[in-house]
Amino acid sequence: MIEQSFSIYHFEYYLVIFSRVMGAIAFAPIFGNTITIRRVKIFLGVAIAYAIFAIYPYVPLGYTTFLEYTVILLKELIVGLSLGFMSSIAISIIGMAGQFIDREMGFSMVSNFDPTFNTDTTITAEYYNMLVMILMLCSNMHYFILSALSDSFELIPIGRVTIDSGKLYDTVIQYMIDYFVIALRIGMPILITIMLLNVILGVLAKTAPQMNMFVVGIQMKIFAGFAIIYITLGFLPNITEFVYHQMQEIITEVLKAFY
């Protein structure tokens, strides 16, 4: 017969695990989307936390007062929120690239509500987000998030979180810089095309002032933008893979700030 003992100390240990898991699920791509029902999120958090609780052996947390236990819970929550938030930021790179494209094509005022991030976004940004999300689901990105969450308990033992604010700050700032550069590089083909088209329209406006270049230019920008999107659509799997690796790197760097 297998005997198991579950005391109040085990329950407190489980709550610490649950705190980190729910922090990650709250912001992680796919799991943290607003279209995901809250009851489903809670159920996933409870199930994943119990699975991790069953895998890793119980270790006393080493606290003496309720305030110390609260601090432990908050630290675990910060670790989970950091993992979920940074992985979500990696996905939004594609959306920012789409907004750059729509600004050049003249679609920046055509906004639509995106339930994935609970914000207003442009149509090209939402189109790219949906395609990338489908590709990442096909590549088992959600398994990577769960794997990274599980491995974080091995790298950062439960109740042993030490927050290096300087390291975390440098990591976030550097990633924000890379975030902007990567989004700009993704939209670069269309940005260059529209820039060259503006130069051509400017020359035509000087040589043939009787033509209404404003009306003609809007139509040509839309046509050229859609043409480049269609041509570069085949590169989207490579872009998705690149963003996937960026997510892995940022999660690794964020974890280094907690141990």
ZAMARGU-4260 file (C-alpha; in steps of 0.2 Angstrom, whole numbers, plus 5000, padded with zeros to 4 digits):
<rodrens>
0) 5000/5000/5000 | 5006/5017/4996 | 5005/5030/5010 | 5004/5048/5007 | 5004/5062/5020
5) 4997/5079/5016 | 4999/5092/5030 | 4996/5111/5031 | 5014/5113/5026 | 5012/5103/5010
10) 4997/5114/5006 | 5007/5130/5009 | 5021/5123/4998 | 5008/5119/4984 | 5001/5137/4986
15) 5019/5144/4982 | 5020/5133/4966 | 5002/5138/4961 | 5007/5157/4963 | 5021/5155/4951
20) 5011/5145/4939 | 4996/5156/4939 | 5008/5171/4936 | 5014/5164/4920 | 4998/5158/4914
25) 4990/5175/4916 | 5001/5183/4903 | 5008/5168/4893 | 5003/5167/4874 | 4988/5156/4871
30) 4985/5152/4889 | 4984/5170/4894 | 4973/5176/4880 | 4957/5186/4885 | 4947/5174/4874
35) 4952/5159/4886 | 4939/5157/4899 | 4945/5161/4917 | 4939/5145/4924 | 4949/5136/4911
40) 4964/5146/4916 | 4962/5142/4935 | 4959/5124/4931 | 4975/5123/4921 | 4984/5132/4935
45) 4978/5120/4948 | 4982/5105/4937 | 5000/5111/4932 | 5004/5116/4949 | 4999/5099/4956
50) 5009/5090/4943 | 5024/5100/4947 | 5020/5097/4966 | 5020/5079/4963 | 5037/5079/4953
55) 5048/5089/4965 | 5050/5083/4982 | 5044/5093/4997 | 5057/5105/5004 | 5053/5116/5020
60) 5051/5134/5015 | 5060/5140/5030 | 5049/5155/5036 | 5043/5159/5053 | 5030/5172/5051
65) 5015/5175/5040 | 5024/5191/5033 | 5039/5180/5027 | 5027/5168/5019 | 5018/5182/5010
70) 5035/5188/5003 | 5039/5171/4997 | 5022/5171/4988 | 5025/5188/4980 | 5043/5183/4974
75) 5036/5167/4966 | 5022/5177/4958 | 5035/5190/4951 | 5044/5175/4943 | 5029/5169/4935
80) 5023/5186/4929 | 5040/5189/4921 | 5040/5173/4912 | 5022/5175/4905 | 5024/5194/4901
85) 5041/5192/4892 | 5035/5178/4881 | 5019/5188/4877 | 5030/5202/4872 | 5039/5191/4860
90) 5023/5187/4851 | 5018/5205/4849 | 5034/5209/4839 | 5024/5203/4823 | 5010/5215/4828
95) 5021/5230/4829 | 5028/5225/4812 | 5011/5225/4805 | 5007/5242/4812 | 5023/5249/4804
100) 5016/5242/4787 | 4999/5249/4790 | 5006/5266/4793 | 5015/5266/4777 | 5000/5259/4767
105) 4988/5271/4774 | 4978/5258/4785 | 4984/5265/4802 | 4966/5273/4805 | 4958/5256/4801
110) 4958/5248/4818 | 4950/5233/4825 | 4949/5225/4842 | 4961/5211/4845 | 4954/5199/4858
115) 4971/5191/4859 | 4979/5206/4868 | 4963/5215/4872 | 4969/5231/4863 | 4964/5240/4846
120) 4976/5235/4832 | 4977/5237/4813 | 4971/5225/4801 | 4988/5219/4795 | 4995/5217/4812
125) 4980/5206/4817 | 4982/5196/4801 | 5000/5193/4805 | 4996/5189/4823 | 4984/5176/4818
130) 4995/5168/4806 | 5010/5167/4818 | 4999/5161/4832 | 4993/5146/4821 | 5011/5142/4815
135) 5017/5142/4833 | 5003/5131/4839 | 5008/5119/4825 | 5026/5120/4831 | 5020/5116/4849
140) 5025/5133/4856 | 5013/5130/4871 | 5023/5114/4876 | 5038/5125/4876 | 5030/5137/4888
145) 5025/5123/4900 | 5042/5115/4898 | 5050/5132/4903 | 5039/5134/4917 | 5043/5117/4924
150) 5061/5119/4921 | 5061/5136/4931 | 5057/5126/4947 | 5073/5116/4944 | 5084/5132/4940
155) 5075/5142/4954 | 5071/5131/4969 | 5054/5135/4977 | 5056/5148/4991 | 5074/5152/4985
160) 5070/5167/4973 | 5083/5181/4974 | 5078/5195/4962 | 5093/5204/4954 | 5084/5220/4949
165) 5099/5227/4939 | 5100/5211/4929 | 5082/5211/4926 | 5081/5229/4921 | 5096/5227/4909
170) 5088/5212/4901 | 5071/5221/4899 | 5078/5237/4891 | 5090/5227/4879 | 5075/5217/4874
175) 5064/5232/4871 | 5078/5239/4859 | 5079/5222/4850 | 5060/5222/4849 | 5059/5238/4840
180) 5073/5233/4828 | 5066/5216/4824 | 5049/5223/4820 | 5057/5236/4809 | 5067/5222/4800
185) 5051/5212/4797 | 5042/5226/4789 | 5057/5233/4780 | 5052/5226/4762 | 5036/5235/4762
190) 5043/5251/4770 | 5057/5252/4757 | 5044/5249/4743 | 5033/5263/4749 | 5047/5275/4751
195) 5053/5272/4733 | 5035/5274/4728 | 5034/5291/4737 | 5050/5296/4728 | 5042/5292/4711
200) 5026/5300/4715 | 5035/5316/4720 | 5045/5316/4704 | 5028/5314/4694 | 5020/5327/4704
205) 5033/5340/4698 | 5033/5334/4680 | 5014/5332/4678 | 5006/5344/4691 | 4989/5342/4682
210) 4988/5324/4689 | 4981/5322/4706 | 4995/5312/4714 | 4986/5311/4731 | 4972/5301/4725
215) 4983/5290/4713 | 4996/5288/4727 | 4984/5281/4740 | 4978/5267/4727 | 4996/5263/4722
220) 5002/5262/4740 | 4988/5250/4744 | 4991/5239/4728 | 5010/5239/4731 | 5008/5235/4750
225) 4997/5220/4746 | 5008/5214/4732 | 5023/5214/4744 | 5014/5206/4758 | 5009/5192/4746
230) 5027/5190/4739 | 5034/5189/4757 | 5021/5178/4764 | 5032/5163/4761 | 5045/5170/4773
235) 5032/5170/4787 | 5037/5152/4794 | 5055/5158/4795 | 5050/5174/4804 | 5039/5163/4816
240) 5054/5152/4820 | 5065/5167/4823 | 5053/5175/4835 | 5051/5157/4843 | 5070/5157/4846
245) 5069/5175/4853 | 5056/5170/4865 | 5068/5156/4871 | 5082/5168/4873 | 5072/5181/4883
250) 5065/5168/4895 | 5082/5161/4898 | 5089/5178/4902 | 5074/5183/4913 | 5077/5167/4923
255) 5095/5171/4926 | 5089/5187/4935 | 5081/5176/4948 | 5095/5165/4954
</rodrens>
